[in-house]
Amino acid sequence: VAKDLGIDLTALRQRGVRILDNGRTQYFAVHGQTGHLVTAQRIDREQLCRLAEKCVLRCEVTVEGEM
């Protein structure tokens, strides 16, 4: 995430980077030491998508301040 946004890790922590999911469960997070997008918890495909052939989880990355 840090690399894709073009900011260093210090700025990433200071700018209040957040991952927003569409549901109540937070599936993704930004790792504070590496700036990588990581899973925040176990993702159970059968529970989320059941009979769907393609399972997609959407999220948004928000950053405080100007880019």
mmCIF file of the C-alpha atoms, coordinates in Angstrom:
data_MODEL
# 
_entry.id   MODEL 
# 
loop_
_atom_site.group_PDB 
_atom_site.id 
_atom_site.type_symbol 
_atom_site.label_atom_id 
_atom_site.label_alt_id 
_atom_site.label_comp_id 
_atom_site.label_asym_id 
_atom_site.label_entity_id 
_atom_site.label_seq_id 
_atom_site.pdbx_PDB_ins_code 
_atom_site.Cartn_x 
_atom_site.Cartn_y 
_atom_site.Cartn_z 
_atom_site.occupancy 
_atom_site.B_iso_or_equiv 
_atom_site.pdbx_formal_charge 
_atom_site.auth_seq_id 
_atom_site.auth_comp_id 
_atom_site.auth_asym_id 
_atom_site.auth_atom_id 
_atom_site.pdbx_PDB_model_num 
ATOM 1  C CA . VAL A 1 1  ? 0.000   0.000   0.000  1.00 0.00 ? 1  VAL A CA 1 
ATOM 2  C CA . ALA A 1 2  ? 2.786   2.423   0.916  1.00 0.00 ? 2  ALA A CA 1 
ATOM 3  C CA . LYS A 1 3  ? 4.595   1.746   -2.361 1.00 0.00 ? 3  LYS A CA 1 
ATOM 4  C CA . ASP A 1 4  ? 1.414   2.051   -4.442 1.00 0.00 ? 4  ASP A CA 1 
ATOM 5  C CA . LEU A 1 5  ? 0.554   5.373   -2.774 1.00 0.00 ? 5  LEU A CA 1 
ATOM 6  C CA . GLY A 1 6  ? 4.118   6.631   -3.198 1.00 0.00 ? 6  GLY A CA 1 
ATOM 7  C CA . ILE A 1 7  ? 4.654   7.437   0.492  1.00 0.00 ? 7  ILE A CA 1 
ATOM 8  C CA . ASP A 1 8  ? 7.185   6.096   2.987  1.00 0.00 ? 8  ASP A CA 1 
ATOM 9  C CA . LEU A 1 9  ? 6.273   4.000   6.030  1.00 0.00 ? 9  LEU A CA 1 
ATOM 10 C CA . THR A 1 10 ? 6.575   6.898   8.481  1.00 0.00 ? 10 THR A CA 1 
ATOM 11 C CA . ALA A 1 11 ? 4.137   8.982   6.449  1.00 0.00 ? 11 ALA A CA 1 
ATOM 12 C CA . LEU A 1 12 ? 1.844   5.967   6.129  1.00 0.00 ? 12 LEU A CA 1 
ATOM 13 C CA . ARG A 1 13 ? 1.544   5.715   9.920  1.00 0.00 ? 13 ARG A CA 1 
ATOM 14 C CA . GLN A 1 14 ? 1.168   9.477   10.408 1.00 0.00 ? 14 GLN A CA 1 
ATOM 15 C CA . ARG A 1 15 ? -1.474  9.966   7.704  1.00 0.00 ? 15 ARG A CA 1 
ATOM 16 C CA . GLY A 1 16 ? -4.094  7.702   9.278  1.00 0.00 ? 16 GLY A CA 1 
ATOM 17 C CA . VAL A 1 17 ? -4.324  5.097   6.514  1.00 0.00 ? 17 VAL A CA 1 
ATOM 18 C CA . ARG A 1 18 ? -7.455  2.983   6.959  1.00 0.00 ? 18 ARG A CA 1 
ATOM 19 C CA . ILE A 1 19 ? -8.979  0.046   5.124  1.00 0.00 ? 19 ILE A CA 1 
ATOM 20 C CA . LEU A 1 20 ? -12.765 0.226   4.773  1.00 0.00 ? 20 LEU A CA 1 
ATOM 21 C CA . ASP A 1 21 ? -14.767 -2.923  4.031  1.00 0.00 ? 21 ASP A CA 1 
ATOM 22 C CA . ASN A 1 22 ? -18.411 -2.941  2.953  1.00 0.00 ? 22 ASN A CA 1 
ATOM 23 C CA . GLY A 1 23 ? -19.570 -5.128  5.830  1.00 0.00 ? 23 GLY A CA 1 
ATOM 24 C CA . ARG A 1 24 ? -19.261 -5.191  9.594  1.00 0.00 ? 24 ARG A CA 1 
ATOM 25 C CA . THR A 1 25 ? -16.278 -7.530  9.527  1.00 0.00 ? 25 THR A CA 1 
ATOM 26 C CA . GLN A 1 26 ? -12.831 -6.033  8.959  1.00 0.00 ? 26 GLN A CA 1 
ATOM 27 C CA . TYR A 1 27 ? -11.048 -8.532  6.681  1.00 0.00 ? 27 TYR A CA 1 
ATOM 28 C CA . PHE A 1 28 ? -8.014  -6.436  5.713  1.00 0.00 ? 28 PHE A CA 1 
ATOM 29 C CA . ALA A 1 29 ? -5.479  -4.183  7.428  1.00 0.00 ? 29 ALA A CA 1 
ATOM 30 C CA . VAL A 1 30 ? -2.262  -2.331  6.618  1.00 0.00 ? 30 VAL A CA 1 
ATOM 31 C CA . HIS A 1 31 ? 0.785   -3.866  8.331  1.00 0.00 ? 31 HIS A CA 1 
ATOM 32 C CA . GLY A 1 32 ? 2.443   -1.066  10.309 1.00 0.00 ? 32 GLY A CA 1 
ATOM 33 C CA . GLN A 1 33 ? 6.030   -2.282  9.827  1.00 0.00 ? 33 GLN A CA 1 
ATOM 34 C CA . THR A 1 34 ? 5.938   -3.133  6.108  1.00 0.00 ? 34 THR A CA 1 
ATOM 35 C CA . GLY A 1 35 ? 3.059   -1.113  4.639  1.00 0.00 ? 35 GLY A CA 1 
ATOM 36 C CA . HIS A 1 36 ? 1.640   -4.280  3.051  1.00 0.00 ? 36 HIS A CA 1 
ATOM 37 C CA . LEU A 1 37 ? -2.058  -5.052  2.767  1.00 0.00 ? 37 LEU A CA 1 
ATOM 38 C CA . VAL A 1 38 ? -2.677  -8.129  4.947  1.00 0.00 ? 38 VAL A CA 1 
ATOM 39 C CA . THR A 1 39 ? -5.658  -10.180 6.048  1.00 0.00 ? 39 THR A CA 1 
ATOM 40 C CA . ALA A 1 40 ? -6.859  -9.082  9.468  1.00 0.00 ? 40 ALA A CA 1 
ATOM 41 C CA . GLN A 1 41 ? -8.473  -12.445 10.189 1.00 0.00 ? 41 GLN A CA 1 
ATOM 42 C CA . ARG A 1 42 ? -9.327  -15.778 8.611  1.00 0.00 ? 42 ARG A CA 1 
ATOM 43 C CA . ILE A 1 43 ? -11.535 -15.479 5.515  1.00 0.00 ? 43 ILE A CA 1 
ATOM 44 C CA . ASP A 1 44 ? -14.032 -18.318 5.054  1.00 0.00 ? 44 ASP A CA 1 
ATOM 45 C CA . ARG A 1 45 ? -14.954 -18.413 1.362  1.00 0.00 ? 45 ARG A CA 1 
ATOM 46 C CA . GLU A 1 46 ? -17.824 -20.876 1.830  1.00 0.00 ? 46 GLU A CA 1 
ATOM 47 C CA . GLN A 1 47 ? -19.443 -18.647 4.437  1.00 0.00 ? 47 GLN A CA 1 
ATOM 48 C CA . LEU A 1 48 ? -19.041 -15.442 2.402  1.00 0.00 ? 48 LEU A CA 1 
ATOM 49 C CA . CYS A 1 49 ? -19.804 -16.567 -1.136 1.00 0.00 ? 49 CYS A CA 1 
ATOM 50 C CA . ARG A 1 50 ? -21.543 -19.934 -0.784 1.00 0.00 ? 50 ARG A CA 1 
ATOM 51 C CA . LEU A 1 51 ? -22.644 -20.864 -4.296 1.00 0.00 ? 51 LEU A CA 1 
ATOM 52 C CA . ALA A 1 52 ? -20.916 -18.061 -6.201 1.00 0.00 ? 52 ALA A CA 1 
ATOM 53 C CA . GLU A 1 53 ? -18.247 -19.231 -8.640 1.00 0.00 ? 53 GLU A CA 1 
ATOM 54 C CA . LYS A 1 54 ? -16.232 -16.036 -8.215 1.00 0.00 ? 54 LYS A CA 1 
ATOM 55 C CA . CYS A 1 55 ? -15.716 -14.658 -4.704 1.00 0.00 ? 55 CYS A CA 1 
ATOM 56 C CA . VAL A 1 56 ? -14.673 -10.990 -4.513 1.00 0.00 ? 56 VAL A CA 1 
ATOM 57 C CA . LEU A 1 57 ? -14.138 -8.907  -1.373 1.00 0.00 ? 57 LEU A CA 1 
ATOM 58 C CA . ARG A 1 58 ? -13.980 -5.189  -2.009 1.00 0.00 ? 58 ARG A CA 1 
ATOM 59 C CA . CYS A 1 59 ? -12.351 -2.638  0.226  1.00 0.00 ? 59 CYS A CA 1 
ATOM 60 C CA . GLU A 1 60 ? -11.212 0.991   0.049  1.00 0.00 ? 60 GLU A CA 1 
ATOM 61 C CA . VAL A 1 61 ? -7.995  2.557   1.293  1.00 0.00 ? 61 VAL A CA 1 
ATOM 62 C CA . THR A 1 62 ? -8.403  6.013   2.789  1.00 0.00 ? 62 THR A CA 1 
ATOM 63 C CA . VAL A 1 63 ? -5.564  8.393   3.622  1.00 0.00 ? 63 VAL A CA 1 
ATOM 64 C CA . GLU A 1 64 ? -5.899  11.617  5.602  1.00 0.00 ? 64 GLU A CA 1 
ATOM 65 C CA . GLY A 1 65 ? -4.462  14.732  3.977  1.00 0.00 ? 65 GLY A CA 1 
ATOM 66 C CA . GLU A 1 66 ? -3.642  15.614  0.402  1.00 0.00 ? 66 GLU A CA 1 
ATOM 67 C CA . MET A 1 67 ? -1.991  13.219  -2.016 1.00 0.00 ? 67 MET A CA 1 
# 
